[in-house]
């Protein structure tokens, strides 16, 4: 449990290298795991977006679906950050968090990229199925016409 004020103090302390040793904070900000070839995890932190200064916006999101969710993002280059806690809509804080990255840096974070790929997958699969069904139907139709011809 936390308040926005307490979580903000914690985020500021992390950005300033406290309460962890500098090596611990550095490990949080360095890529340690990837998804689809893109770095997304540091040591316990998510790496949301490359901020263009050889650093990643980092932090963590969390939720107790359906009613409580949080998003904390820190930009080590500028010292900027965002803390969002919300109740109500299942992912409101997360959506505010992943909208902050492109607003701040002009680059989407990995959550937006994953969401875009996910929303494009169903139309892609449906389109491919329709194309294959159409091609199959045309093949049957042309095959059927040719097989019923009689020579005079």
C-alpha positions in Angstrom: 0.0 0.0 0.0 1.2 3.5 -0.8 0.2 7.0 -1.5 1.2 9.0 -4.5 3.3 11.2 -2.3 5.1 8.2 -0.7 5.6 6.5 -4.1 6.9 9.8 -5.5 9.4 10.1 -2.7 10.6 6.6 -3.4 10.9 7.3 -7.1 12.9 10.4 -6.4 15.2 8.5 -4.0 15.8 5.8 -6.7 16.5 8.5 -9.3 19.1 10.0 -6.9 20.7 6.6 -6.2 19.0 6.0 -2.8 18.2 3.7 -1.0 20.2 1.4 -3.2 23.9 1.5 -4.0 24.7 3.2 -7.3 25.5 -0.2 -8.8 22.0 -1.5 -7.9 20.3 1.5 -9.5 22.6 1.1 -12.6 21.6 -2.6 -12.8 17.9 -1.6 -12.8 18.6 0.6 -15.8 20.6 -1.8 -17.9 19.1 -4.3 -20.3 19.1 -7.8 -18.9 16.2 -9.5 -20.9 14.5 -9.0 -24.2 11.1 -9.5 -25.8 10.9 -9.7 -29.6 14.5 -8.6 -29.7 13.9 -5.4 -27.7 15.3 -4.8 -24.2 12.5 -4.7 -21.7 13.9 -5.7 -18.3 16.6 -4.4 -16.1 17.2 -5.8 -12.6 13.7 -5.7 -11.2 12.6 -2.8 -13.4 11.0 -2.5 -16.7 12.8 -0.6 -19.5 10.0 1.2 -21.3 11.6 3.3 -24.0 15.0 4.4 -25.2 15.1 8.1 -24.4 17.6 8.9 -27.1 20.5 9.6 -24.6 21.8 6.1 -24.2 19.4 5.5 -21.4 16.0 3.9 -20.9 13.0 5.3 -19.2 12.6 2.7 -16.4 10.2 1.8 -13.6 7.4 -0.6 -13.0 3.7 -1.0 -13.5 1.4 -3.1 -11.4 -2.3 -3.9 -11.0 -4.7 -5.7 -8.8 -7.3 -6.2 -11.5 -9.9 -5.0 -11.9 -9.8 -2.0 -9.7 -6.3 -0.9 -8.6 -3.3 -0.1 -10.8 -0.1 1.9 -10.7 2.6 3.1 -13.1 6.0 4.6 -12.1 8.4 5.8 -14.8 11.7 7.6 -14.4 13.9 9.2 -17.0 17.5 9.2 -15.7 18.7 11.7 -18.4 16.4 14.5 -17.4 15.4 13.5 -13.9 11.7 13.6 -15.0 9.2 11.0 -13.9 5.6 10.1 -13.5 3.7 8.4 -10.7 0.1 7.3 -11.4 -2.1 5.4 -9.0 -5.7 4.8 -9.9 -8.8 2.9 -9.0 -11.7 2.2 -11.3 -10.8 1.3 -14.9 -8.6 -1.8 -15.0 -5.6 -0.3 -16.7 -6.0 3.5 -16.5 -2.6 4.1 -14.7 -0.8 1.9 -17.1 -2.3 3.7 -20.1 -1.3 7.1 -18.7 2.2 5.7 -18.1 2.7 4.4 -21.6 1.3 7.6 -23.1 3.9 9.6 -21.2 6.8 8.0 -23.0 6.0 9.1 -26.5 4.7 12.5 -25.2 8.1 13.0 -23.4 10.5 11.4 -26.0 8.6 10.8 -29.2 9.1 7.1 -29.0 6.6 4.5 -28.0 7.4 2.1 -25.2 7.3 -1.7 -25.5 3.8 -1.9 -24.1 2.4 0.3 -26.9 4.4 -1.7 -29.4 3.0 -5.0 -28.0 -0.5 -3.6 -27.9 -0.2 -2.5 -31.6 1.1 -5.9 -32.7 -1.7 -7.6 -30.7 -4.4 -5.4 -32.3 -3.0 -6.0 -35.8 -2.8 -9.8 -35.4 -6.6 -10.6 -35.6 -7.2 -8.5 -38.8 -4.1 -10.0 -40.3 -5.2 -13.6 -39.6 -8.8 -13.0 -40.7 -7.5 -11.4 -44.0 -5.2 -14.3 -44.7 -8.0 -16.8 -44.0 -10.3 -14.9 -46.4 -7.6 -14.8 -49.1 -6.9 -18.5 -48.8 -10.6 -19.3 -48.8 -11.1 -17.2 -51.9 -8.2 -18.7 -53.7 -9.4 -22.2 -52.8 -12.9 -21.5 -54.0 -11.6 -20.1 -57.3 -9.4 -23.2 -57.7 -12.4 -25.5 -57.1 -14.6 -23.4 -59.5 -12.1 -23.5 -62.4 -11.3 -27.2 -61.8 -15.0 -28.1 -61.8 -15.7 -26.2 -65.0 -12.9 -28.0 -66.9 -13.9 -31.5 -65.7 -17.4 -31.4 -67.1 -16.6 -30.5 -70.6 -17.4 -32.9 -73.3 -15.6 -33.3 -76.6 -17.9 -33.0 -79.7 
